[in-house]
């Protein structure tokens, strides 16, 4: 599936809302680390999206465009 904004390939994964770090995206198959840092998220090929959580303790399925750094819900 391609990004509706720029046309690049989208990666399936999940957005997590965490009290300790805010929002982060991890690829499908990766589990959120217990201790979140930019280094641990990058090690899992993920991305920190924001500093403040929109929904704490939440896991939502989203596809990520690494080119334009947008997450797209496929519902």
C-alpha positions as CSV (number, residue, x, y, z in Angstrom):
1,X,0.0,0.0,0.0
2,X,1.2,3.5,-0.8
3,X,1.1,6.7,1.2
4,X,-1.8,8.9,0.1
5,X,0.4,12.0,0.7
6,X,3.6,11.3,-1.2
7,X,3.1,7.9,-2.8
8,X,6.0,6.1,-0.9
9,X,5.5,2.5,0.4
10,X,3.7,2.3,3.8
11,X,5.0,0.0,6.5
12,X,2.5,-1.9,8.7
13,X,2.9,-1.4,12.4
14,X,1.4,0.0,15.6
15,X,1.3,3.4,17.4
16,X,1.7,3.1,21.1
17,X,0.6,5.8,23.6
18,X,3.0,5.7,26.5
19,X,3.1,7.9,29.7
20,X,6.9,7.7,29.8
21,X,7.7,8.9,26.2
22,X,4.5,9.9,24.4
23,X,3.7,8.4,21.0
24,X,5.8,5.9,19.3
25,X,5.4,3.7,16.2
26,X,6.9,0.2,15.9
27,X,6.8,-2.2,12.9
28,X,4.4,-5.2,13.0
29,X,6.0,-8.0,15.0
30,X,7.9,-5.8,17.4
31,X,6.9,-5.4,21.0
32,X,7.1,-2.1,22.9
33,X,10.2,-2.1,25.1
34,X,9.8,-1.8,28.9
35,X,12.2,1.1,29.0
36,X,11.7,3.5,26.1
37,X,14.4,5.7,24.8
38,X,15.2,6.9,21.3
39,X,18.0,4.4,21.1
40,X,15.8,1.4,22.1
41,X,13.0,2.4,19.6
42,X,15.5,2.9,16.8
43,X,17.0,-0.5,17.5
44,X,13.6,-2.0,16.8
45,X,13.4,0.0,13.6
46,X,10.7,2.2,15.1
47,X,10.1,5.9,15.5
48,X,9.1,8.3,18.3
49,X,6.3,10.4,16.9
50,X,5.6,12.9,19.7
51,X,6.4,13.8,23.3
52,X,2.9,13.8,24.7
53,X,0.6,10.8,24.6
54,X,-2.7,11.2,22.9
55,X,-4.0,8.0,24.4
56,X,-2.0,6.5,27.2
57,X,-1.5,2.7,27.4
58,X,-2.9,2.3,23.9
59,X,-1.9,0.2,20.9
60,X,-3.5,1.2,17.5
61,X,-2.8,-0.3,14.1
62,X,-1.3,2.3,11.7
63,X,0.9,2.2,8.6
64,X,3.9,4.5,8.6
65,X,5.4,6.5,5.7
66,X,9.1,7.0,6.6
67,X,9.5,9.5,3.7
68,X,7.0,12.1,5.0
69,X,6.8,10.8,8.6
70,X,3.0,10.4,8.6
71,X,1.0,7.5,10.1
72,X,-2.1,6.3,8.2
73,X,-4.9,4.3,9.7
74,X,-6.3,1.6,7.4
75,X,-9.9,1.2,8.7
